Each structure stands twice: as structure tokens, then as C-alpha cells.
Amino acid sequence: MRDLRDRLAPTAAASGAEISLTGVTAVGVDVSDKLRAALPVYLLVVVGLSFVLLTLVFRSVLVPLKATAGFLLTVGATFGATVAIFQWGWLSALVGLDTSGPLISFLPILLIGILFGLAMDYEVFLVSRMREDFVHGESAQEAIVSGVGHGSRVVVAAALIMMAVFSGFVLVDDPIIKSIGFALAVGVFIDAFVVRLSLVPAVMSFLGDRAWWLPRWLDRALPDVDIEGESLRSPATEELPSPATR
């Protein structure tokens, strides 16, 4: 297909005619090229918007940076595992794959979109409680223990449910559906149990109070969302008389 287009290009340029080559192969190649060109922009928009929103919510620069790095680690590990089994044929018998081959072109965009949403959900479950406890006076280490203790059960339950759903697609004979289900199940496992429940507490513990650092000029520029209810514990609120003393 590419050879035909290259050979027809001089004829089209010399004659002024528009010569097109179509068919299933040509359409598939064109779609793959479009998706490959859009992938960097798509990834940049997704990661960039998440960084801005997490900075706004958590009032920190290092926490969104950590969350973004963890997501990229999840995506890279998921792509590696999927390519190794479905494209290179490593341990393909474990998923019931007869022959290995190339992956579908829209799989990267599909994985990035779904895994990003799940990864940010797990991140918010864990870190929002850490932020809340830290703002309300606990030390950074105490906030980490409290946040993981309360949020880990939700993350584990949600991850197991999603893994069970996605793993069901691996049992299908169609290799395309099988590869999608495998990639999503592995991605959820890596993100929930390796990144969010292992690396996130470790990195937060290493950073300590520095995890919640935010430049003063950026703090003044950002709107105050106050998801932790910090304003409810302001001195004005605490000085209000209780109903029993009114």
C-alpha cells in the first residue's frame, strides 16, 4: 500500500489529478497513523489537566507530580506486559492465545483513558484523607497512616471488582477483546497495589511535610476549594456558643 502510494504520487503531481488508494488495509493504516499522531497530544492534555486539578485540590506541587509519575509508570508497565504476551508471545498459553501478533492501533488511547480515570480515583481516595488529617493538625506521618488505613479498603475493593470484570474478557476467544481485557486487568492491578498502595505511601513518607509545599505566589493565585473543611475549624467558628449555653 505504501509502495503504491509512493509510486502514484509523481503521477498525481505531474497530471494535477487526485489519486487515492482505498480498501481495508489502507483505511486501517490511515487510522493507525492518525491515532499515533494524536497520542502525544492526548497524553499531554490528560496529564496536564490532571496536574492542574490535583494542584488546585491538594494545594501542593509535589503530590500532583507524584500522581502523574505514578500514572505514567502504570501505563508503561501495562504496555510492556501486554506487548510481551500478545505481540512477542511470552507465556501466551496462560491467557489462551494461540498465535501472537500486532496489537490494535486504538489500544493505547483506550488504555490511557480508562486507566487514568481509575488511577486518579485511587489517588484521591488515599491522598484526600492524608490532606484532611494534615490540615487538621496531625503530623505528616500520622496523616499517611490514617489516610492509607481509611482509603486502602476502598481502593482494594474497587480494584478487585474492576480486575474481575476485565479478567472476564480474557476468556473470550477473540484476541482483540482478550488483549483489551488483559491490559485493563493488569493495569488496574499495577496501579492499585503497586503504585497507589505501595509507592504512594512510601514517597509521601519520604517527603514528609515537604509533600504539601506550595509556593506563596501560586497559593495566592489559586482559588480556595477547601475540600478538607478547614474553614469550619476557624477561630470564628470555634468561638460560637454551643446550643446548651445559649
N, C-alpha and C positions, 0 to 999 in steps of 0.2 A: 504494500500500500504506500509506504513512504517512497520507495523507488519510483512507482508510477507517478506520484505527485511531483517528485523532483524532475522527472523527465518531461512531464507535461507543462511545467512552469515556464520554460523558454518559449514553447509554442504559444501559450496563452499570452505571454508578454509581447511576442512578435506580432500576433494577429489581433490583439486587443480583445479577444474573446475571453469569457469566463468559463473555465473548465473545472468541473467538480467531480470528485470521486466519492461515491457513497457506498452504502452497504453496512452490514452488521459490524464488520471489522473496523471500517472507517469511523463509524459512529462511536464505537467503543473506545478507539484510540483518541478521538477528539474529546470525548467526555473525560477520559483519564488525564489528558493534557490540561483541560480546564480546571479540573479538581486539583491537580498538582500545583498549578499556578496560584490557585486561591488558598491553598493550605497555609502558607506562611502568614498571609493577611488574616485569615480566620483565626489562627492560633494567637496572633498578636492582639487582635481585638478581644478575644475571650480572656486571655491572661491579663491584658491591660485593664479591662473593665473590672475584673475581679480584684486586682490590686487596689484600684481606686475605691471600690466599695468596702473592702476589708479595712483599708486605712481609715475610711470615714467611720466605720462601725467600732473598730477596736482602738482608735486613737493611737496608732503605732505604725512604725515603718518596718520594723524587723518581723513582726508577726505576719503581715501580708507577704513579705518577701519569702519567709519560710514556707508559707502555704503554697505559693507559686512554685517554689523549687520542689516541694513535695509532689505537687501535681505533675510536673514535668518528669520527675523520677518515676511516678506511676505509669505515665504514658510510655516512656521509654522502655521500661521493663515489660509492659504488656505487649508492645510491638515486638520486642525481642523474643518473648516466649511464643507468640503467635507465628512469627516467621520461622522459628526453629522447628516447630511441629508441622505446620501446614505447607510451608514453602521448601524447607530443607528435608523434611521427613523424619526428624528426630522423634523417637517414641510415638510415632503416628498411630501405632496399633492401639495405644491406650485410649484414644478417642474414636476408634473405629474407622480410621481413614485408610482407604486402600492405596491411593496414589497421591503424592504431593504435587503441588502446582502453585502458580502465582495467586496472590490474594486479590480480592475485588478492589477496584480503584477507590470506591467511596468508603471503605472500611476505616481509614484513618480519621476522616471527618466525623463519621458516626461515633467512633470510639472517643474522640476528643470531646464531643458534645455531651455524651451521656456520662462518661467518667468525670468530666469536670463538674457537672451538677451534683453527682453523688459525693465527690471529694470535698466540695465546698460545704455540703450539708454536714458531713462528718467533722470538718474543721470547725464549723460554727458551733456544733453541739459541744465540742470539747473546750474550745478556747473562750466561748462566751461566758461559761461558768467561771473559768480562771480569771477573766477580766472582771467579772462581777465581784468575786471574793477579794481580789486585789484592790479594787476601788473602795470596797467597804472596810479596808483596814488590815486584811490578812497579809502575811509576807508572801513573797513570790513563790517560795517552795510550798507553803501551805495551800496557796491558791492552786498550784499544779496538782497536788494530791487530791484536793477537793474536786477540781474540775474533771480529772480523769475518773475519780470514784463515782461521780454522778453521771457523767456523759458516756462512759465506756459501755455501760449496759445497753444504752440506746443504740450506739454505734454497732456493737456486736450483733444485736438483734436485727437491725436494719440490714447489715451486711450479709448475715446468714440468709435472710429472706431473699435478697437480690441474687445472691450466689445460687440458691436453689432454683430460682426462676430461670436464670441464664443457663445454668447447667443442664436444664431440661432440653434446651435446643441442641446440645452436643449429641443427644441420642438420635437426632434426625439424620437420615441418610444423605440429604443434600449437603455437599461440602461447603457451600457458601453460608447456609444457615448455621452449620456446625462451627465454622470459623468465627462467625459473629458471636454465637453463644459462648464459645470458649474464651474469646478475647475479653468479653464483658465480665465473665465469671472470674477470670484470673485478675483482671484489672481491679475489680471490687475487693478481692482478697488482698492484693498487694497494698492497695490504698488504705483499707480499713485496718488491717492487722500489722502491716509492716510500717507504713508511713504514719498514719494518724495515732495508733495506739502504742507505737514503739519509738519512732523517731521524733514525733512532735513533743511528747513529754521530756525526752532526753535533751532536745535542743532548747526547749523552754527552761529546763533546769540549768543548763549551761549558761544561758543568757541572764537568768535571774531578773533583777529589776530593769536591766537594760532592754528586756523584751518589750517594755511598754514606753520606750523612749520615743518622743515626737518633738521635732524642732518647734520652738515657740512661734515662729512666724507661720508655720503650717498649722499649728494648733489654733491660732487666731483666725486663719483663713477658712478652716473647715467649719461647717455647721455642727452644732452640738446635738447629736442624736439622742444621747443619754439612754441607751438600752438597758443599762445596769440600774437605773433608778437612783443615781447618785444624788440628784436634786431633792429626792424625798427625804434624805437624811441631812438636809441643810440645817444650819442653826435656827433659821426662822421656823422651820417645821418642828424641830425638836423643842422649841420654847412654847409651842401651843399647849394650853392646859388640857389635861385629859378629861373625858366626859364626867368622870367621878368627882372632879374638883370644880367643875363649873357651877 
